[in-house]
C-alpha cells in the first residue's frame, strides 16, 4: 500500500510536470518544490484540488495556509487527518 506521503509527492511532481515544468529543471527537495509552487497561484490551486480529488477529501479554507505549503510531512498528516475522520 502506498503511503499518503508518497502519494502527495507523486501528485506534486505530476502537477509540476504538467503546469510548472521549469521547476523540474532545478535540483531541489520535495519540500522546496512544495514551497516554490506558492509563487504560481494557479499551480498551487491545481495542486490543492488534485489532492482533494485524489483522496476524496475537502480542505477547510483555514487549513490552506503557509504551513500547508511548507512541509510534505505536515501536508501528508493533514491529508491523513481527513482520511481518518
C-alpha positions as CSV (number, residue, x, y, z in Angstrom):
1,X,0.0,0.0,0.0
2,X,1.3,3.4,-0.9
3,X,1.8,5.8,2.0
4,X,0.0,9.1,1.9
5,X,3.3,11.0,1.9
6,X,4.4,9.1,-1.3
7,X,1.1,9.8,-3.0
8,X,1.4,13.5,-2.1
9,X,4.9,13.7,-3.6
10,X,3.7,11.9,-6.7
11,X,0.8,14.3,-7.2
12,X,3.1,17.3,-6.6
13,X,5.6,16.0,-9.2
14,X,2.8,15.4,-11.7
15,X,1.3,18.8,-11.2
16,X,4.7,20.4,-11.6
17,X,5.5,18.4,-14.7
18,X,2.2,19.4,-16.3
19,X,1.9,23.1,-15.1
20,X,5.3,24.3,-13.9
21,X,7.9,22.2,-15.8
22,X,10.7,24.7,-15.4
23,X,10.7,23.8,-11.7
24,X,11.7,20.3,-12.5
25,X,15.0,21.6,-14.0
26,X,16.1,22.5,-10.6
27,X,17.6,20.0,-8.2
28,X,15.6,20.8,-5.1
29,X,13.9,18.8,-2.4
30,X,10.2,17.9,-2.4
31,X,9.7,20.4,0.4
32,X,11.3,23.2,-1.7
33,X,9.1,22.2,-4.6
34,X,6.1,22.5,-2.4
35,X,7.1,25.9,-1.2
36,X,8.0,27.0,-4.8
37,X,4.5,26.4,-6.2
38,X,3.1,29.1,-3.9
39,X,4.7,31.6,-6.3
40,X,2.4,30.4,-9.0
41,X,-1.1,30.7,-7.6
42,X,-2.8,28.6,-10.3
43,X,-0.3,25.8,-9.9
44,X,-0.9,25.8,-6.1
45,X,-4.7,25.8,-6.7
46,X,-4.4,22.9,-9.2
47,X,-2.3,21.0,-6.6
48,X,-4.8,21.5,-3.8
49,X,-7.8,20.5,-6.0
50,X,-5.9,17.5,-7.3
51,X,-5.1,16.4,-3.7
52,X,-8.8,16.8,-2.8
53,X,-9.9,14.8,-5.8
54,X,-7.3,12.0,-5.4
55,X,-8.1,11.5,-1.7
56,X,-11.8,12.3,-1.9
57,X,-11.5,15.0,0.8
58,X,-12.1,18.7,1.1
59,X,-9.7,21.0,2.9
60,X,-11.1,23.8,5.0
61,X,-10.1,27.3,3.9
62,X,-8.2,27.9,7.2
63,X,-6.1,24.8,6.6
64,X,-4.6,26.1,3.4
65,X,-2.0,28.4,4.9
66,X,1.8,28.8,4.9
67,X,2.2,25.7,7.0
68,X,0.2,23.7,4.4
69,X,2.9,24.6,1.7
70,X,5.9,24.3,4.0
71,X,6.4,20.6,4.5
72,X,5.4,17.4,2.7
73,X,5.2,15.6,6.1
74,X,2.8,18.2,7.5
75,X,0.7,18.1,4.4
76,X,0.6,14.2,4.5
77,X,-0.5,14.4,8.2
78,X,-3.2,16.9,7.2
79,X,-4.5,14.5,4.5
80,X,-4.4,11.6,6.9
81,X,-6.4,13.6,9.4
82,X,-9.2,14.0,6.8
83,X,-9.0,10.3,5.9
84,X,-9.3,9.2,9.5
85,X,-12.5,11.3,10.2
